C-alpha cells in the first residue's frame, strides 16, 4: 500500500477490452463513457489516465485519502492484468539485477508470502512489459 508502482514518472496501465468492460460495469458506465472519462491512447495502447500528485503521476484510481499514509487501489478487485502481475513482469524478472533495481522502489519485493516459481512463470508470461 505504498503506491510506488502506481505513481512516479509518466507511464501507462494498459487496459484490454475485457478489463474496460469490467471497470465500466463497476462504475455503472458504458464502455464508451468509461473510456472517455478514465482512459487515453498511449503509444502502447489504451491506458488508464494519470493525475498529478506530490509523488509524480498517480494512476487515476490510486486513493491516497481513505487511509491516511497509505495508497490503495480504488479498483483493486477489477484492476488490469498489468497491475495484477506486478512485480513478475518479464522486464523485472529477467535477471537478478533487474529484480534488485525494482526492489529499490518496491518495499513489497522479497517480503511476504513466498510465491512458487511456477506461479511466477504464469504471471510473467501473461504480460509483455
N, C-alpha and C positions, 0 to 999 in steps of 0.2 A: 504493500500500500504506500510505496514511496512515490509512484508516478513517474519515475525516471524513464521507463520505456514508453511512456505516453506523452512525453514532453521533451523539449530541447530545441535543437535546430529544426528548421522546416523539414518535413518528411512526408510520409504518406502511410495510410492504412487502407489497403485495397479492399474493396467490397464486391463480392460476387453477386450475381442476380438473386441467388437463394438467400444470401445474407441481407441484401437490400430488402427483399420481401419480408423477412423475419423482423428486421428492425422497423420497417414501416408499420407492420401489424402491431408491434409493441406500442407505437405512438398513435395508433388508430389513424394512420395516414395512408394514402395511396402510395405506391412506389414512386410515382412521378412527384408527388408532394414531398416525400421524404428526401428524394434525391435533390430536388431544387433547394430545400432548406438546409440539408446537412452534408451534402457532397459537392465535389468539384472534379473536373477532369485534370488528372496529372499525366505526365508523360508515361507513367507506368500503367495507368488505367483510372477507373473511377475510385476516388479516395474520400474518406471522411474529412470534413473540414477541420481546421485548426483555429484556435483563438490565442491571442497574445496573453501572456501572463508574466509574472515576475520570474518564472522558471524558463521562459522561452515560448515556444509554440506548443500549447496543450491540445490534445485531442478534444474535439468539441464535447465529448461525453465524459471527460475527466472531471470529477467532482472533488474540489478542494475545500468545500464548505460544510458538508454534512457532518464529518468527523474532524474536528479541529486537529491540525498537524498531520493529517493523513490525506492521501489522494486515492480515491476509489473510482472504479469504473461504474458509470451510471447505467451501462447496458451489459453488465458482466455476463448474465445468462445468455445473451444474444450477441456477444462480441464476435467480431470476424475471426476467421481461421488464423490470420496473421497474428492476432493477439493471443489466441488460444495456444499457439505453438511456440511462443517465446519462452525460453531462450534457445530452443532447439532448431533454429534456422540453419540451413547449410552454411551460411556465411559466418555463423558463430561457432559451430561445432567442427569446422573443417580442420582445425589444428589447436594444439594446446595454447598457442599464442593468441589466436582469435578468441578463444574461450576466456583466457586471462584478461584480455582487453575489455571484453564485455562485462566481466566480473567487477572491473573497477567502477562501473557506473550502476551495476545492478546488485544491491545488497542481498538479494534472494538467491543468487547463483552460489551453489555449493552449500546451501543451508536448507534445512527442512527434510522432507521425505525423500529417500533415495529413489530415483526413477530408473527402472530396469532399462538396459541398453536397447532391448527390443522395442520398447515404447518410444524411446528417443529416436530410433531409426524411423519409426512410423511417422512421428511428428516432423522430423527433418524432411522426409520425402513428400510430405503433404504440401509443402510450401516452397516457393522458388526464390527466396530472398537471400 
